[in-house]
Each structure stands twice: as structure tokens, then as C-alpha cells.
Amino acid sequence: MTVAIDRATGKRHGDRAPRPGLGRRLKHGYQKYWYAYAMIAPVIVVLGVLVGYPLVRGVYLTLTDANSLNSARTIGVNHIDATYKFIGLDNYQDILFGPTAYDRFWSHFLWTVFWTAACVILHYTIGLGLALMLNQKLRGRTFYRLLLVLPWAVPTFVTVFSWRIMLADSGVLNQVLHALHLPQPQWLEDTFWQRFAAIMVNTWCGVPFMMLSLLGGLQSIDSSLYEAAEMDGATAWQRFRHVTLPGLRSVSSTVVLLGIIWTFNQFAIIFLLFGPTSAPDAQILVTWAYFLGFGQQPRDFAQSAAYGVLLLSILTVFTSFYFRWLKRNDQLAV
């Protein structure tokens, strides 16, 4: 290979110019994109105050023995300084491997995983069925859409309190079962029925979002694909399997991931339906963390914060594996 050299400068033609330093690159980027930086600066500040600082503070508390007795507080005109101390990873060791680890963490973790899987499966299957129905040319389709969206549009606390009234021992649901001479479960007292009721209420609240998302995905599928499949003699099931499901792959992967994250951290429904103490075996990890930090005396801030960090870690690891699984499936499909 022949390399031409400029005799005046001694440089070889084709050589790359030396990369500018970090300071020069930052200065050039600021001069070129200053308007974009100015637009996102308020968002960065808000996220730093509302998310960044609490997260850093929470991680620090997990490394201490902070509780309501040794934290800084003000009583009247007297200010009491914090006396908690640094203990390293002892909180995590106690939560995961301590003598009460199963009762305090693993039992709630297993129930949270089951709760999340059951709710998301029900959300997706019922939402997909309703989306397929509403995607057809039906008389009054707009009215049906509005009616099915109402559970999602109504504020969560209104929906949950309504269900709480209906699930009471003398509520509408048990009155109907009594009229039909059927057993009347203790929805809000028995552990099994508490969990069943929690899944039922969360399904009621979560199906409309899944239905709307999948309905949008169905409407984006090219109708010519169905026409071609029908001309080739494909049955309704074959069209659903080979046209509908592949066409919904990108939408499904997104809404399922969102559903898993939201359901795993679904605080409002469990808390409003049972409160922080009335159903200890129906508490998922996030509500149990709230109970440790605010529902008992003394309030254990360190352990509650450790639960929050563990929740974040679990979801981060799951999301990374989920995206890798999707990427591998996409490569196999190609």
C-alpha cells in the first residue's frame, strides 16, 4: 500500500486528525446544542430533587440502623440529633438470610411474583379478547369502548373502596351468593380469599389499559395480510396465530413489561383494600416495606429502605433479562 506524504508538513495523507480533549469536546457540544441543554435542564433538576436525592439517601439508610427512635427529630422546641450508626450490609443479610427471612421477605416475595404473574396474564388475555371484539365492526362499538374504559378512568381509590364495600360480609357479592344458596367467602378476612380478591380487583383496574394498547396495535396491522391469509385458506385460528400475534409482538412486549413493573409495585390496591395491618399474608413487597417504615412502632427506616433497594434491583435484573430474551427471539424470528 502506497502512503502519500506531504513534504511541507511531513503528514501522511489519510491520517486522522488527533481527537480533541474532553474539555474542548464539552465546550463544542455546549456551543452547538446549548438550546437543547437549556430545555432539559429543568427536567434534570426536578428528577434530581424528586428521584436522585431520595434514591441516594435511601441507599445510605440501608447501610445504617436508622429507625424512628434514633433519627433526628424535633419535639416541641427541642431538637434531637440522630444517633444511628453505620452497619454495612447487615440489613440485607438479615432480610435475605436472617432467622425470620422467610416470614419477612421470602413469603412476601413468592406471593408478589405469583400476584404479578397472575394479574399480568389475566390483563393480557382478557384485554386481548376485548380488543379483538372491539376491532370488529359492531353496532355501538364506541359505547362499548367508553364503557370498558371506565374502570381505568375512575380514580383508583374510588374503585377500590367500591370493591371493598361489595366484598364486605354483608356486601352485594355475598348477598348474591346467599340468594343462589352458594358459600359466602370471607373476602377481607381469610388469607386465600384476600389474595383472590386482590387479584380480582387489580384485574378489573388493569384490563382497560391493556385493551386500549392492544386495540391500537390491532388497528396498525395491515388488513391485506388477513385478506391474503384468507385467500390461502387459513382458518381463523391460523390467521390469529400467524398474522395477529406477530403483528402485536412489539406492542405486546412493551405493555407486558409495563404491566409487570406496575403490578410488581402496585401499592394502592393492596393498601386501600386491606390497610397496612389487617392482611399480613396478602401484603406484597412494596406494601410490606411501607408497613416496616410507617405502619409499626418503632418505624424501621433502614429495613424499609433496604426493601426498596431490593425491589429496584429485582426489577432492574428482570428488565435486562427480558430485553435480552426479546432480542434473541427477534433474531430467531428473522
Secondary structure as GFF3:
##gff-version 3
##sequence-region A 1 334
A	DSSP	alpha_helix	22	47	.	.	.	ID=ss1
A	DSSP	pi_helix	48	52	.	.	.	ID=ss2
A	DSSP	alpha_helix	53	62	.	.	.	ID=ss3
A	DSSP	beta_strand	73	75	.	.	.	ID=ss4
A	DSSP	beta_strand	78	80	.	.	.	ID=ss5
A	DSSP	alpha_helix	90	97	.	.	.	ID=ss6
A	DSSP	alpha_helix	101	101	.	.	.	ID=ss7
A	DSSP	pi_helix	102	106	.	.	.	ID=ss8
A	DSSP	alpha_helix	107	134	.	.	.	ID=ss9
A	DSSP	alpha_helix	141	153	.	.	.	ID=ss10
A	DSSP	alpha_helix	156	166	.	.	.	ID=ss11
A	DSSP	alpha_helix	172	179	.	.	.	ID=ss12
A	DSSP	alpha_helix	191	219	.	.	.	ID=ss13
A	DSSP	alpha_helix	223	231	.	.	.	ID=ss14
A	DSSP	alpha_helix	236	239	.	.	.	ID=ss15
A	DSSP	pi_helix	240	244	.	.	.	ID=ss16
A	DSSP	alpha_helix	245	247	.	.	.	ID=ss17
A	DSSP	alpha_helix	249	264	.	.	.	ID=ss18
A	DSSP	alpha_helix	267	274	.	.	.	ID=ss19
A	DSSP	three_ten_helix	280	282	.	.	.	ID=ss20
A	DSSP	alpha_helix	285	294	.	.	.	ID=ss21
A	DSSP	alpha_helix	301	333	.	.	.	ID=ss22
###
